[in-house]
């Protein structure tokens, strides 16, 4: 069996765009007719540029090669251009190709991927969602104080709606939006707003629902510690990425100064970056994203490294449903799985992109027993929604927002 051909899809995500502005998929086809799908999670370049990287890498390293040879593919791509270091764009592209190969392998073997990576450990997977605005609400302006992202009372009301659906864990990030100048000291207003969110949400949902406090590396260690002290009385499940990702030793300073478990990983790739996090004691929860981290086998290796340190994994999802399906495969076969991120109840446009949606029941994802990744891209829907926004995106210089 060899990979004979491939096709790429850059798909526009219509409003409300939960999961990002666009999704980038690849389809591999073998000489025996077996099809595998993968997805890139990469925002370092425009979508069309990433698509070109994906095509280039597929042509050089997959066409004419056996999709079962995962380790060979991984080392050849990882070392391309005499690099051999965690290049987030290259490794994101590799992730999509690798997961598509696993989709083929599972289908050829007649097994879900999780059965080929150690076997099923979990019958169902606890999931969480961000507290998103209701349909029709736009992203808040800087001075908007009556929005679910900025108003703790609105957030608490929305949280109760999610709890009614069956969620037992919710995430939110009231400390302020991501900027390229992150790594500073929180203002008094940010500290007060963050504490108010924690207080009102805890009062609303009680102690049976876990609260996940998100940030995007906004603070310096001293600032993050100040914020953590304000949050500790409300017992959040985690404090996410409190400082920027470059120096895990500085994140470890925060981790040792607070009782709140630190979670990190959505901006990291490969076992080498995650190993440094673990060696420094910087985080107790790893949020690896299967569309960026290096693929399924690499993610399984990272989960094993975490297991040695008694750390847990909580796969990150802010992209499309193929990455979501790969996250599910990893979670299902990992003993140290904690919780799975989803876009609400795995419905909406993400579900429309699949021939059969991910099964979600009362706060849990039920792993598919279908072979491969357990999902199939609805190519008709993908083709009907082409992304054509790179020029506008680059001109505006917009940062990704939730």
C-alpha positions in Angstrom: 0.0 0.0 0.0 1.2 3.5 -0.9 -0.3 7.0 -0.8 -1.2 7.7 -4.4 -2.9 11.2 -4.3 -4.2 13.9 -2.0 -6.5 16.9 -1.9 -6.6 19.9 0.3 -9.6 21.9 1.6 -9.5 25.4 3.2 -12.9 25.8 4.6 -14.5 29.1 5.9 -16.2 28.7 9.2 -19.4 30.8 9.1 -20.6 33.0 12.0 -20.4 32.7 14.9 -17.0 31.1 13.9 -16.5 29.2 17.1 -13.3 27.2 16.5 -11.7 29.8 14.3 -12.2 31.7 11.0 -11.2 28.7 8.8 -10.3 25.0 8.9 -7.5 23.3 6.8 -8.0 19.7 5.9 -6.2 17.1 3.8 -7.5 14.0 2.2 -5.1 11.1 1.4 -6.0 8.3 -1.0 -4.0 5.1 -1.3 -3.4 2.9 -4.4 -6.0 0.5 -2.9 -8.6 3.2 -2.5 -8.4 3.7 1.2 -9.1 7.4 2.2 -7.7 9.2 5.3 -8.4 12.7 6.6 -6.2 15.1 8.6 -6.4 18.7 9.8 -3.8 21.4 10.5 -4.0 23.7 13.5 -1.8 26.6 12.5 -2.3 30.3 12.6 1.3 31.5 12.1 0.7 32.2 8.4 -2.4 32.9 6.2 -4.6 29.9 5.4 -3.5 29.7 1.7 0.2 29.8 2.7 -0.4 26.9 5.1 -2.3 25.0 2.4 0.7 25.4 0.1 3.0 24.1 2.9 0.7 21.1 3.3 0.8 20.3 -0.4 4.6 20.7 -0.6 5.2 18.4 2.3 2.7 15.8 1.1 4.3 15.7 -2.3 7.8 15.3 -0.9 7.2 12.9 1.9 4.0 11.0 1.4 3.2 10.4 -2.3 4.6 7.0 -3.2 5.2 6.0 0.4 3.6 3.5 2.8 1.2 5.3 5.2 2.0 2.7 7.9 5.6 4.0 8.2 4.7 6.7 10.8 8.1 7.0 12.4 9.9 7.3 9.1 7.5 10.0 7.9 7.8 11.9 11.2 11.6 12.0 11.3 12.0 12.9 7.6 9.5 15.8 7.9 10.8 17.0 11.3 14.3 17.1 10.0 13.6 18.7 6.7 15.9 21.6 5.7 18.5 20.5 8.3 16.2 21.7 11.1 15.5 19.0 13.7 13.8 21.4 16.1 10.2 22.2 17.1 9.1 24.4 14.2 5.4 25.1 15.0 4.4 25.6 11.4 6.2 22.6 10.0 5.1 20.3 12.9 1.4 21.5 12.4 1.6 20.4 8.8 3.2 17.1 9.8 0.3 16.6 12.4 -2.3 16.7 9.6 -0.4 14.3 7.4 0.3 11.9 10.3 -3.3 11.8 11.5 -4.5 11.1 8.0 -2.1 8.2 7.8 -3.5 6.8 11.1 -7.0 7.2 9.6 -5.9 5.0 6.7 -4.1 2.5 9.0 -7.2 2.1 11.2 -9.4 1.6 8.2 -7.0 -0.9 6.7 -6.9 -2.8 10.0 -10.7 -2.4 10.7 -10.0 -0.8 14.1 -10.4 2.6 15.7 -7.0 4.2 16.1 -7.2 4.1 19.8 -7.2 0.2 19.6 -3.9 0.5 17.8 -2.3 2.8 20.3 -2.8 0.7 23.4 -6.5 -0.1 23.3 -9.6 1.5 24.8 -9.3 2.7 28.4 -12.3 5.0 28.7 -15.8 4.2 27.6 -16.8 7.8 27.7 -14.9 11.1 27.9 -15.8 14.0 30.2 -15.9 17.2 28.1 -16.0 20.9 28.7 -16.8 24.0 26.7 -16.0 27.7 26.8 -18.8 29.9 28.0 -19.7 31.2 24.5 -22.2 34.0 23.8 -25.6 33.2 22.6 -26.4 33.2 18.9 -26.5 36.8 17.6 -24.1 38.3 20.2 -21.0 39.8 18.6 -17.6 39.9 20.1 -17.6 42.7 22.6 -16.2 46.1 22.0 -13.5 47.3 24.3 -16.0 49.3 26.4 -18.8 46.7 26.4 -19.6 45.8 30.0 -22.8 43.8 29.2 -21.4 40.8 27.4 -20.8 37.2 28.5 -17.1 37.7 28.0 -17.0 40.8 30.2 -19.9 40.7 32.6 -19.8 38.1 35.4 -23.5 38.1 35.9 -24.2 37.4 32.2 -21.5 34.7 32.3 -23.1 33.0 35.4 -26.5 33.0 33.7 -25.0 31.4 30.6 -23.1 28.9 32.7 -26.4 27.6 34.2 -27.7 27.0 30.7 -24.6 24.8 30.0 -25.0 23.0 33.3 -28.7 22.3 32.3 -27.3 20.5 29.2 -25.2 18.3 31.3 -21.8 20.0 31.4 -19.8 19.5 34.6 -16.9 21.8 33.6 -16.8 25.2 32.0 -13.9 27.5 30.9 -13.8 31.3 30.6 -11.0 33.9 30.3 -12.1 37.3 31.8 -8.6 38.6 32.4 -8.4 40.4 29.1 -7.8 39.6 25.4 -4.7 38.1 24.0 -2.2 40.6 22.5 1.4 40.2 21.1 2.6 42.3 24.1 1.6 39.7 26.7 3.7 39.0 29.7 2.9 42.1 31.9 1.3 42.9 35.2 -2.5 42.7 35.6 -4.3 45.9 36.2 -6.5 46.3 39.3 -9.5 46.2 37.0 -8.4 42.9 35.5 -7.9 41.4 38.9 -11.3 42.6 40.2 -13.1 41.4 37.1 -11.4 38.0 37.2 -12.3 37.5 40.9 -15.8 38.6 40.2 -16.2 36.0 37.5 -14.9 33.3 39.7 -17.1 34.3 42.6 -20.3 34.6 40.7 -19.8 31.5 38.6 -19.0 29.5 41.7 -22.1 30.8 43.5 -24.2 30.0 40.4 -23.0 26.4 39.6 -21.9 25.3 43.1 -19.1 22.9 43.9 -20.2 20.0 41.6 -19.1 21.9 38.4 -15.4 22.5 37.7 -14.4 26.0 36.7 -11.4 26.3 34.4 -9.7 29.7 34.4 -8.2 30.5 31.0 -5.7 33.1 30.0 -3.4 33.2 27.0 -0.1 33.9 28.6 -1.0 37.5 29.5 1.1 37.9 32.6 4.6 37.9 34.0 5.2 35.4 36.9 4.7 38.0 39.6 1.5 39.2 38.0 0.2 35.7 37.5 0.8 34.9 41.2 -1.1 38.0 42.3 -4.0 36.8 40.1 -3.8 33.2 41.4 -4.1 34.4 45.0 -7.4 36.1 44.1 -8.7 32.9 42.4 -7.6 30.3 45.0 -10.6 30.7 47.4 -12.9 29.5 44.5 -10.9 26.3 43.8 -10.7 26.3 40.0 -9.6 23.1 38.3 -6.8 24.9 36.6 -5.1 28.2 35.8 -4.3 28.0 32.1 -1.1 29.3 30.5 -0.5 32.0 33.1 2.7 33.3 31.4 3.9 33.2 27.8 5.1 29.8 26.6 8.8 30.4 25.7 10.3 29.8 29.2 8.8 26.9 31.2 11.0 27.8 34.2 9.0 31.0 34.6 5.8 29.1 34.4 7.2 26.8 37.1 7.6 29.9 39.4 3.8 30.3 39.2 3.1 26.6 39.6 5.0 26.4 42.8 3.4 29.6 44.2 -0.2 28.6 43.9 -2.5 25.7 44.9 -4.3 25.9 41.6 -3.0 23.3 39.0 -1.4 25.0 36.1 -2.4 23.8 32.6 -0.5 24.6 29.4 0.3 23.3 25.9 -1.9 24.6 23.1 1.0 26.6 21.8 3.6 23.9 22.2 4.7 21.1 19.8 6.6 17.9 20.0 7.7 15.8 23.0 10.8 18.0 23.3 8.8 21.1 24.3 6.5 19.2 26.6 9.4 17.4 28.2 10.9 20.7 29.3 7.5 21.7 30.8 7.5 18.5 32.8 11.2 18.7 33.8 10.6 22.2 35.2 7.4 21.2 37.1 5.7 24.0 35.2 2.3 22.3 34.7 0.2 19.4 36.0 -2.1 19.3 33.0 -1.0 19.2 29.4 -3.3 20.7 26.8 -1.8 19.2 23.6 -3.6 19.9 20.3 -3.4 17.0 17.9 -3.3 19.4 14.9 -0.2 21.1 16.1 1.7 18.8 18.5 3.1 16.4 15.9 0.3 13.9 15.4 -1.2 10.9 17.2 1.9 8.9 17.9 3.8 12.0 19.1 0.9 12.8 21.4 0.9 9.3 22.8 4.6 9.7 23.6 3.9 13.0 25.4 1.0 11.4 27.3 3.5 8.7 28.4 6.0 11.3 29.5 3.2 13.0 31.5 2.2 9.7 33.1 5.7 9.2 34.5 5.4 12.6 36.2 1.8 11.9 37.4 0.6 14.7 35.1 -2.7 14.5 33.1 -3.7 15.4 29.6 -6.6 17.6 28.5 -6.6 17.8 24.7 -7.1 21.3 23.4 -9.6 22.1 20.6 -10.1 25.4 19.0 -10.2 24.3 15.4 -12.3 21.8 13.3 -13.8 18.4 13.8 -11.0 16.2 12.4 -8.6 17.5 15.1 -11.5 16.9 17.5 -11.7 13.3 16.3 -8.0 12.8 16.7 -8.2 14.2 20.2 -10.9 11.7 21.0 -8.7 8.8 19.8 -5.8 9.9 22.1 -8.0 10.5 25.1 -9.7 7.1 24.7 -6.5 5.2 25.0 -4.7 7.3 27.6 -4.9 6.3 31.3 -4.0 9.8 32.4 -6.7 11.5 30.4 -8.5 14.2 32.5 -11.0 16.1 30.3 -11.6 16.9 26.7 -12.3 20.4 25.2 -15.2 20.7 22.8 -17.0 23.5 21.0 -20.2 23.4 23.1 -22.0 20.1 22.3 -20.0 19.3 19.2 -22.8 20.5 16.9 -23.1 23.4 14.6 -20.9 23.8 11.5 -18.3 21.4 12.9 -21.0 18.6 12.9 -22.2 19.7 9.4 -18.6 19.0 8.1 -18.9 15.4 9.1 -21.0 12.6 7.5 -21.8 11.5 11.0 -21.3 13.9 14.0 -19.4 13.2 17.1 -21.6 11.6 19.7 -22.1 13.8 22.8 -24.3 12.8 25.7 -24.9 14.8 28.9 -21.4 16.2 29.3 -19.5 13.2 27.8 -18.2 12.3 24.3 -18.8 8.7 23.4 -15.8 7.4 21.4 -16.8 6.0 18.0 -16.2 2.3 17.3 -15.7 3.0 13.5 -12.3 2.3 12.1 -9.7 5.0 11.7 -10.4 8.4 13.3 -14.1 7.4 13.5 -15.3 10.4 11.3 -15.5 11.2 7.6 -15.3 14.7 6.2 -18.4 15.8 4.3 -16.5 17.0 1.2 -19.6 18.6 -0.3 -20.0 20.9 2.7 -16.3 21.6 2.7 -16.3 22.6 -1.0 -19.4 24.7 -0.5 -17.6 26.9 2.1 -14.3 28.0 0.6 -12.1 30.4 2.6 -11.4 33.6 0.7 -10.3 35.9 3.5 -6.5 35.8 3.7 -6.1 39.3 2.2 -8.5 40.9 4.6 -7.1 38.9 7.5 -3.5 40.0 6.9 -4.5 43.6 6.1 -6.3 44.0 9.4 -3.6 42.2 11.4 -6.3 40.5 13.5 -5.4 38.1 16.3 -7.5 34.9 16.8 -10.3 35.4 19.2 -12.8 33.1 20.8 
